[in-house]
Amino acid sequence: MRTIPIEVLKAELAQDLNAGRAENELLVKSGQVGRSEDVLEMEQLESAERLEAVEPLLPLLALYGALVTDILFGGILDTSDLDDDPAEYSAFRTDYQAILTASVIAVISNLQDKGLIQSGVV
């Protein structure tokens, strides 16, 4: 198996978490070195290809994001400070689910891109 530097994986995940639209500001804030426009565009295109490859799985991956959210909000996370504000609780839960779903998609697309998993979906 080839070795992939952690910084490369971090950059790929940053792109994939942001639907292939991560800009230099986000990359620098996450500890990455800024990119030239050419390199940034190349990384964004590569992300789009990774994400396109898992597109048939998106409904299933969204379901996994929802299930993990249900588990976390079912007792792992302490949301008692939001008990008196249903709107805030709902917004917090929605944000959490979006982050978890994006994370699931980013990790699966990256693993598939590296040939470590195969979807079997044609």
C-alpha positions, -999 to 999 in steps of 0.1 A, spaced: 0 0 0 13 35 -8 19 60 19 -2 92 17 10 122 37 -15 133 64 -15 168 50 -27 155 16 -55 136 33 -64 167 53 -65 188 22 -87 163 4 -111 160 33 -113 198 36 -123 199 -1 -147 170 1 -164 184 33 -170 216 14 -183 200 -18 -151 207 -36 -153 245 -29 -128 250 -1 -108 282 -6 -74 291 6 -87 308 37 -103 276 51 -72 256 42 -49 280 60 -72 281 90 -70 243 92 -32 244 92 -26 240 55 -2 260 33 -20 284 10 -23 273 -26 -18 290 -60 -50 294 -79 -39 266 -103 -33 241 -75 -65 251 -57 -85 246 -89 -68 212 -94 -77 201 -59 -113 213 -63 -116 193 -95 -102 162 -79 -127 166 -51 -155 169 -75 -144 136 -91 -143 119 -57 -177 131 -48 -192 122 -82 -179 87 -77 -200 83 -46 -231 101 -59 -251 69 -62 -245 63 -25 -257 97 -14 -291 87 -2 -276 59 19 -248 81 32 -274 107 42 -293 80 60 -261 71 79 -257 107 89 -292 108 102 -289 76 121 -256 88 138 -274 120 146 -303 101 162 -278 81 183 -259 111 194 -290 131 203 -306 100 219 -282 101 248 -246 106 240 -247 144 237 -259 164 266 -284 189 251 -302 197 284 -292 233 280 -315 234 250 -345 219 266 -363 252 270 -357 263 234 -371 239 208 -361 261 179 -325 262 191 -325 225 197 -338 219 162 -312 242 146 -284 225 166 -296 191 156 -299 201 119 -264 216 119 -250 184 136 -267 162 110 -253 183 81 -218 181 96 -220 143 102 -235 136 68 -208 157 51 -182 138 71 -195 104 62 -195 114 25 -160 129 27 -145 98 43 -163 73 21 -153 92 -11 -117 94 1 -115 57 10 -131 48 -24 -107 71 -42 -77 54 -26 -91 20 -36 -95 9 0 -132 2 -4 -155 -4 -33 -192 5 -34 -205 -23 -57 -230 3 -70 -230 5 -108 
